[in-house]
Amino acid sequence: MKGIVYKADKDMQVETVPDAAIENPRDAVIRVTKAAICGSDLHIYNHGEAFGFCDGDRCGHEFVGVVEEVGAEVSGLSVGDKVLSPFWISCGECHFCAKGLQTSCVNGGPYGFAPFWAHGGEIQGGQSEYVRVPHATGTLDVIPESLADSASDTKTLPLTDVFGTGYHAAVCGDIQPGDTVYVIGDGAVGLSAAHAATLFEPENIIVAGHHDDRLAIAETMGATHTINTSRDDAAELLAGLTEGRGPQAVLATISSPETMAFAAEQIEPGKSVAWVGMEVFLGAPEIPWDKAFFKNVGVKGGVAPVKSYLPTLWPLLEGGKIDPSPVLTHDMSMDEAATGYEVMASRQKGSVKVAITP
């Protein structure tokens, strides 16, 4: 079968890789109908060697598809089911899975991050034609029948990670009706966070970024205000909308040292900064802890436990309350999919997130 593999930094290629197969009785094999390239995949693209990636490591962790085969100990799944996989594999049985924190599963880990998988068998990347899913019962979610057609893949696929992470940001931001919400970042997670924030009925949702084309998408997904911070002063806008008190929630979807410091400086005292961006791997946050202390600022977030959010998100998607599909600006075949990394890494105009149809 075909799949995207890491060759070296800034070099992803589509290659023939070993067929996905049952290696453990708790496994399932999924035929992928739609996958995606994530912003966190770009960290592998740019810095894979520093993270321990080697030539041939498989990539990708966002996919939906059809069950092709199940192991003898898999329950609740049948061949032919249309399923979504959260980006984090989880056993469904350990202490943390029982608490709804599947991203801390003692038997789990992410797809497409081979250096971080230590639970037996080759960990398959989701950017491939088929995927072996360990702990299939605890990991996979059957997609509701009304969304199981291939035409709905662009709506369901973002729930695997990018929209699930955006929703996690909104939850951790503790948004209340009438609040002003400031979203830092105009990538797919930032746009998803703004869209998710609408569910909590804030008065203002401001999305900040550097790309006018992406900020235009933010407006279609629920942003009441956008600001290109390469040109304009966000602090001035926030002060004007909040009578100088600062936003009641900051959703930090980049989480670089600079953006985390800005978030802690701007947020209203007693409120929370939601921290979901991956740039923390590239540098420790420069949060002004003294000011955060005296302002009683909370910092919440981290890796999104998507599995625990799906029971809430499915009816919202079925009922048309959410539609995260606008973040998928490109759709490529498997043969051309490796070029999708270049499209996203270069911030090609009109691009946010690349989908892959095997």
C-alpha positions as CSV (number, residue, x, y, z in Angstrom):
1,M,0.0,0.0,0.0
2,K,1.0,3.6,-0.3
3,G,1.8,6.0,2.5
4,I,3.6,9.2,3.4
5,V,7.0,8.7,5.0
6,Y,9.6,11.0,6.6
7,K,12.9,10.9,4.6
8,A,14.7,13.9,6.1
9,D,13.9,17.3,7.3
10,K,11.8,19.1,4.6
11,D,11.6,15.9,2.7
12,M,8.3,13.9,2.8
13,Q,7.6,11.2,0.1
14,V,4.9,8.8,-0.9
15,E,6.3,5.3,-0.9
16,T,5.1,1.7,-0.9
17,V,5.0,0.7,2.7
18,P,4.1,-2.7,4.4
19,D,0.4,-3.5,4.3
20,A,-1.6,-2.8,7.5
21,A,-2.4,-6.1,9.2
22,I,-3.7,-7.4,12.5
23,E,-0.8,-7.8,14.9
24,N,-2.7,-8.0,18.1
25,P,-6.2,-9.4,18.8
26,R,-7.2,-5.9,19.9
27,D,-6.3,-4.3,16.5
28,A,-8.5,-3.3,13.6
29,V,-7.5,-2.4,10.1
30,I,-9.1,0.7,8.6
31,R,-9.3,1.6,4.9
32,V,-8.8,5.3,4.8
33,T,-11.3,7.4,2.9
34,K,-10.0,10.8,3.9
35,A,-6.9,11.9,5.8
36,A,-5.2,15.3,6.5
37,I,-2.0,17.0,7.1
38,C,-1.9,18.7,10.5
39,G,0.0,21.8,11.6
40,S,1.9,19.5,14.1
41,D,3.0,17.4,11.1
42,L,4.9,20.5,10.0
43,H,7.0,20.2,13.1
44,I,8.1,16.8,11.8
45,Y,8.6,18.2,8.4
46,N,10.8,21.0,9.7
47,H,12.5,19.4,12.7
48,G,11.9,15.6,12.5
49,E,15.5,14.7,13.1
50,A,15.6,16.7,16.3
51,F,12.5,14.8,17.4
52,G,14.1,11.4,16.7
53,F,12.5,10.7,13.3
54,C,14.4,8.4,10.9
55,D,14.2,7.7,7.2
56,G,11.0,5.7,6.6
57,D,9.0,6.7,9.6
58,R,5.3,6.9,8.8
59,C,3.4,10.1,9.2
60,G,-0.1,11.4,9.9
61,H,-2.7,11.1,12.6
62,E,-6.0,12.5,11.2
63,F,-8.2,10.1,9.3
64,V,-11.6,8.6,8.8
65,G,-12.4,5.4,7.0
66,V,-14.1,2.0,6.9
67,V,-13.4,-1.0,9.1
68,E,-11.8,-3.7,6.9
69,E,-10.8,-6.3,9.6
70,V,-11.1,-6.7,13.3
71,G,-9.1,-8.7,15.8
72,A,-10.6,-11.4,17.9
73,E,-10.8,-9.2,21.1
74,V,-12.4,-6.2,19.4
75,S,-15.9,-5.3,20.5
76,G,-18.4,-2.8,19.3
77,L,-17.0,-2.6,15.8
78,S,-17.9,-4.6,12.7
79,V,-16.4,-4.9,9.2
80,G,-18.0,-2.1,7.1
81,D,-18.5,0.4,9.8
82,K,-17.6,4.0,9.0
83,V,-15.3,5.2,11.8
84,L,-13.4,8.2,12.9
85,S,-10.2,7.8,14.9
86,P,-9.1,10.5,17.4
87,F,-5.4,11.3,16.8
88,W,-4.5,9.6,20.1
89,I,-4.7,5.8,20.5
90,S,-6.4,4.9,23.9
91,C,-7.1,1.6,25.5
92,G,-10.4,2.7,27.1
93,E,-9.7,0.8,30.3
94,C,-6.9,2.5,32.3
95,H,-7.3,5.0,35.0
96,F,-6.9,8.0,32.7
97,C,-9.2,6.7,30.0
98,A,-11.9,6.2,32.7
99,K,-11.5,9.9,33.7
100,G,-11.9,11.0,30.1
101,L,-8.3,12.0,29.7
102,Q,-7.4,9.5,26.9
103,T,-4.3,11.5,25.9
104,S,-2.7,10.3,29.1
105,C,-3.6,6.6,28.4
106,V,-0.9,4.4,29.8
107,N,-1.2,2.1,26.8
108,G,-1.6,4.7,24.2
109,G,0.1,7.3,22.0
110,P,-0.2,9.2,18.8
111,Y,-0.3,7.9,15.3
112,G,2.5,9.0,13.0
113,F,5.0,9.7,15.8
114,A,7.0,6.5,15.8
115,P,9.7,7.7,18.2
116,F,7.0,8.1,20.9
117,W,5.3,4.7,20.5
118,A,6.4,2.0,22.9
119,H,3.6,-0.5,23.0
120,G,4.4,-3.1,20.4
121,G,4.0,-3.5,16.7
122,E,4.8,-0.9,14.0
123,I,2.8,2.3,14.6
124,Q,1.0,3.2,11.4
125,G,0.7,6.7,10.0
126,G,-2.7,7.9,9.1
127,Q,-1.6,9.4,5.8
128,S,-1.8,6.1,4.0
129,E,-4.3,3.8,2.3
130,Y,-4.8,1.6,5.3
131,V,-4.1,1.9,9.0
132,R,-3.6,-0.6,11.8
133,V,-5.4,0.7,14.9
134,P,-4.2,-0.7,18.2
135,H,-6.8,-0.8,21.0
136,A,-9.5,-0.4,18.4
137,T,-12.4,-0.7,20.8
138,G,-11.1,2.1,23.0
139,T,-9.9,4.3,20.2
140,L,-12.3,4.3,17.3
141,D,-15.7,6.0,17.2
142,V,-18.5,4.8,14.8
143,I,-19.6,7.8,12.7
144,P,-23.4,8.5,12.9
145,E,-25.3,7.1,9.9
146,S,-26.3,10.5,8.8
147,L,-22.7,11.5,8.4
148,A,-21.3,8.2,7.1
149,D,-21.3,9.0,3.4
150,S,-18.1,10.0,1.7
151,A,-19.5,13.5,1.0
152,S,-19.5,14.1,4.8
153,D,-15.8,13.2,5.2
154,T,-14.8,16.8,5.1
155,K,-17.1,17.6,8.0
156,T,-16.1,14.6,10.1
157,L,-12.4,14.6,9.4
158,P,-11.6,17.8,11.4
159,L,-13.1,16.2,14.6
160,T,-10.1,13.7,14.7
161,D,-7.8,16.5,15.9
162,V,-8.0,20.1,14.6
163,F,-11.6,20.9,15.5
164,G,-11.4,18.7,18.6
165,T,-8.4,20.7,19.7
166,G,-10.2,24.0,18.9
167,Y,-13.1,22.8,21.0
168,H,-10.7,21.8,23.8
169,A,-9.4,25.4,23.7
170,A,-12.9,26.8,24.0
171,V,-13.7,24.5,26.9
172,C,-10.4,25.3,28.7
173,G,-11.0,29.0,28.2
174,D,-14.2,28.7,30.3
175,I,-16.1,31.0,27.9
176,Q,-19.3,32.5,29.4
177,P,-22.2,34.1,27.5
178,G,-21.3,37.7,26.7
179,D,-17.6,37.3,27.0
180,T,-14.9,38.7,24.7
181,V,-12.7,35.9,23.4
182,Y,-9.3,36.5,21.8
183,V,-8.0,33.7,19.5
184,I,-4.3,33.9,18.8
185,G,-3.5,32.2,15.5
186,D,-5.2,32.0,12.1
187,G,-4.2,28.4,11.3
188,A,-6.6,25.5,11.2
189,V,-6.7,25.2,15.0
190,G,-7.3,28.9,15.5
191,L,-10.1,29.0,13.0
192,S,-11.6,25.9,14.6
193,A,-11.3,27.5,18.1
194,A,-13.2,30.5,16.9
195,H,-15.9,28.3,15.4
196,A,-16.1,26.3,18.6
197,A,-16.3,29.4,20.7
198,T,-19.6,30.4,19.0
199,L,-21.2,27.5,20.9
200,F,-20.7,29.3,24.2
201,E,-22.4,32.5,23.1
202,P,-19.7,35.2,23.7
203,E,-20.3,38.7,22.5
204,N,-17.0,39.1,20.7
205,I,-14.7,36.6,19.1
206,I,-11.5,38.2,17.8
207,V,-9.1,36.1,15.6
208,A,-5.5,37.4,15.3
209,G,-3.1,36.3,12.6
210,H,-0.8,37.4,9.8
211,H,-2.8,36.2,6.8
212,D,-5.7,38.2,5.4
213,D,-7.0,35.2,3.4
214,R,-7.2,33.1,6.5
215,L,-8.7,35.9,8.5
216,A,-11.5,36.1,5.9
217,I,-12.3,32.4,6.5
218,A,-12.4,33.2,10.3
219,E,-15.2,35.6,9.6
220,T,-17.2,32.9,7.9
221,M,-16.6,30.6,10.9
222,G,-17.9,32.9,13.6
223,A,-15.3,35.6,14.3
224,T,-16.9,39.0,15.0
225,H,-13.5,40.8,14.6
226,T,-10.2,39.9,12.9
227,I,-6.9,41.6,13.2
228,N,-3.7,41.2,11.2
229,T,-1.1,41.7,13.9
230,S,1.7,42.2,11.4
231,R,0.0,45.6,10.7
232,D,-2.3,46.5,13.6
233,D,-2.1,46.7,17.4
234,A,-4.1,43.9,19.1
235,A,-3.7,45.4,22.5
236,E,-5.5,48.6,21.4
237,L,-8.4,46.6,19.9
238,L,-8.8,44.5,23.0
239,A,-8.7,47.5,25.3
240,G,-11.4,49.2,23.2
241,L,-13.7,46.1,23.3
242,T,-13.3,45.4,27.0
243,E,-13.1,48.9,28.6
244,G,-9.5,48.2,29.3
245,R,-10.0,45.1,31.4
246,G,-8.8,42.6,28.8
247,P,-10.6,39.6,27.2
248,Q,-12.3,37.1,29.4
249,A,-10.8,34.2,27.5
250,V,-7.6,33.9,25.4
251,L,-7.3,30.8,23.2
252,A,-3.6,30.4,22.4
253,T,-3.4,28.1,19.4
254,I,0.2,28.9,18.6
255,S,1.6,28.9,22.1
256,S,5.0,30.3,21.2
257,P,7.0,32.0,24.0
258,E,5.9,35.4,22.7
259,T,2.2,34.7,22.2
260,M,1.9,33.0,25.7
261,A,3.4,36.1,27.3
262,F,1.0,38.4,25.4
263,A,-1.9,36.2,26.4
264,A,-1.0,36.4,30.1
265,E,-0.4,40.2,29.9
266,Q,-3.8,40.9,28.2
267,I,-6.3,38.6,29.9
268,E,-8.7,40.0,32.4
269,P,-7.8,39.1,36.0
270,G,-9.3,35.9,37.3
271,K,-9.8,34.4,33.8
272,S,-8.0,31.6,31.9
273,V,-5.6,31.3,29.0
274,A,-6.2,28.1,27.0
275,W,-3.0,26.6,25.8
276,V,-3.2,24.2,22.9
277,G,-0.5,25.1,20.4
278,M,2.5,22.9,19.6
279,E,5.2,25.5,19.5
280,V,5.9,24.8,23.1
281,F,8.2,22.1,21.8
282,L,10.4,24.7,20.2
283,G,10.8,27.0,23.2
284,A,9.6,27.4,26.8
285,P,6.7,29.9,27.3
286,E,7.7,33.3,28.5
287,I,4.7,33.7,30.8
288,P,5.2,36.6,33.2
289,W,4.4,34.4,36.2
290,D,4.6,37.3,38.7
291,K,1.9,39.2,36.9
292,A,-0.1,36.0,36.3
293,F,0.0,35.3,40.0
294,F,-1.2,38.7,41.1
295,K,-3.9,38.7,38.4
296,N,-5.1,35.2,39.4
297,V,-4.7,34.0,35.8
298,G,-5.3,30.4,35.0
299,V,-3.4,28.5,32.3
300,K,-5.3,25.4,31.1
301,G,-5.1,23.1,28.1
302,G,-2.6,20.8,26.5
303,V,-3.3,17.8,24.3
304,A,-7.0,17.5,23.5
305,P,-8.8,14.4,24.7
306,V,-10.8,14.2,21.5
307,K,-12.4,10.9,22.4
308,S,-14.2,12.4,25.4
309,Y,-15.6,15.2,23.3
310,L,-17.1,13.2,20.5
311,P,-20.4,12.4,22.3
312,T,-21.0,16.1,22.5
313,L,-19.8,17.0,19.0
314,W,-21.7,14.4,17.0
315,P,-25.1,15.9,17.6
316,L,-23.8,19.4,17.0
317,L,-22.4,18.3,13.6
318,E,-25.6,16.4,12.7
319,G,-27.7,19.3,13.6
320,G,-25.7,21.9,11.7
321,K,-24.6,23.8,14.8
322,I,-21.0,23.3,13.7
323,D,-19.3,22.8,10.3
324,P,-15.5,22.7,10.5
325,S,-15.0,21.8,6.8
326,P,-13.8,25.3,5.7
327,V,-10.4,24.7,7.2
328,L,-9.8,22.1,4.5
329,T,-8.8,24.3,1.6
330,H,-7.0,21.6,-0.5
331,D,-7.8,18.0,-1.3
332,M,-5.0,15.9,-2.9
333,S,-4.7,12.3,-4.1
334,M,-2.3,10.0,-2.3
335,D,0.2,10.2,-5.2
336,E,0.5,14.0,-4.9
337,A,0.0,14.2,-1.1
338,A,3.6,14.8,-0.1
339,T,3.5,18.2,-1.9
340,G,0.8,19.1,0.5
341,Y,3.5,19.6,3.1
342,E,5.2,22.2,0.9
343,V,1.8,24.0,0.4
344,M,1.2,24.2,4.1
345,A,4.8,24.9,5.2
346,S,5.1,27.8,2.7
347,R,1.7,29.2,3.8
348,Q,0.7,29.3,0.2
349,K,-1.9,31.9,-0.4
350,G,-5.4,30.4,0.0
351,S,-4.2,27.5,2.0
352,V,-5.0,26.4,5.5
353,K,-5.1,22.6,5.7
354,V,-4.6,19.9,3.1
355,A,-6.9,16.8,2.9
356,I,-5.8,13.6,1.3
357,T,-8.1,11.2,-0.5
358,P,-6.3,7.8,-1.1
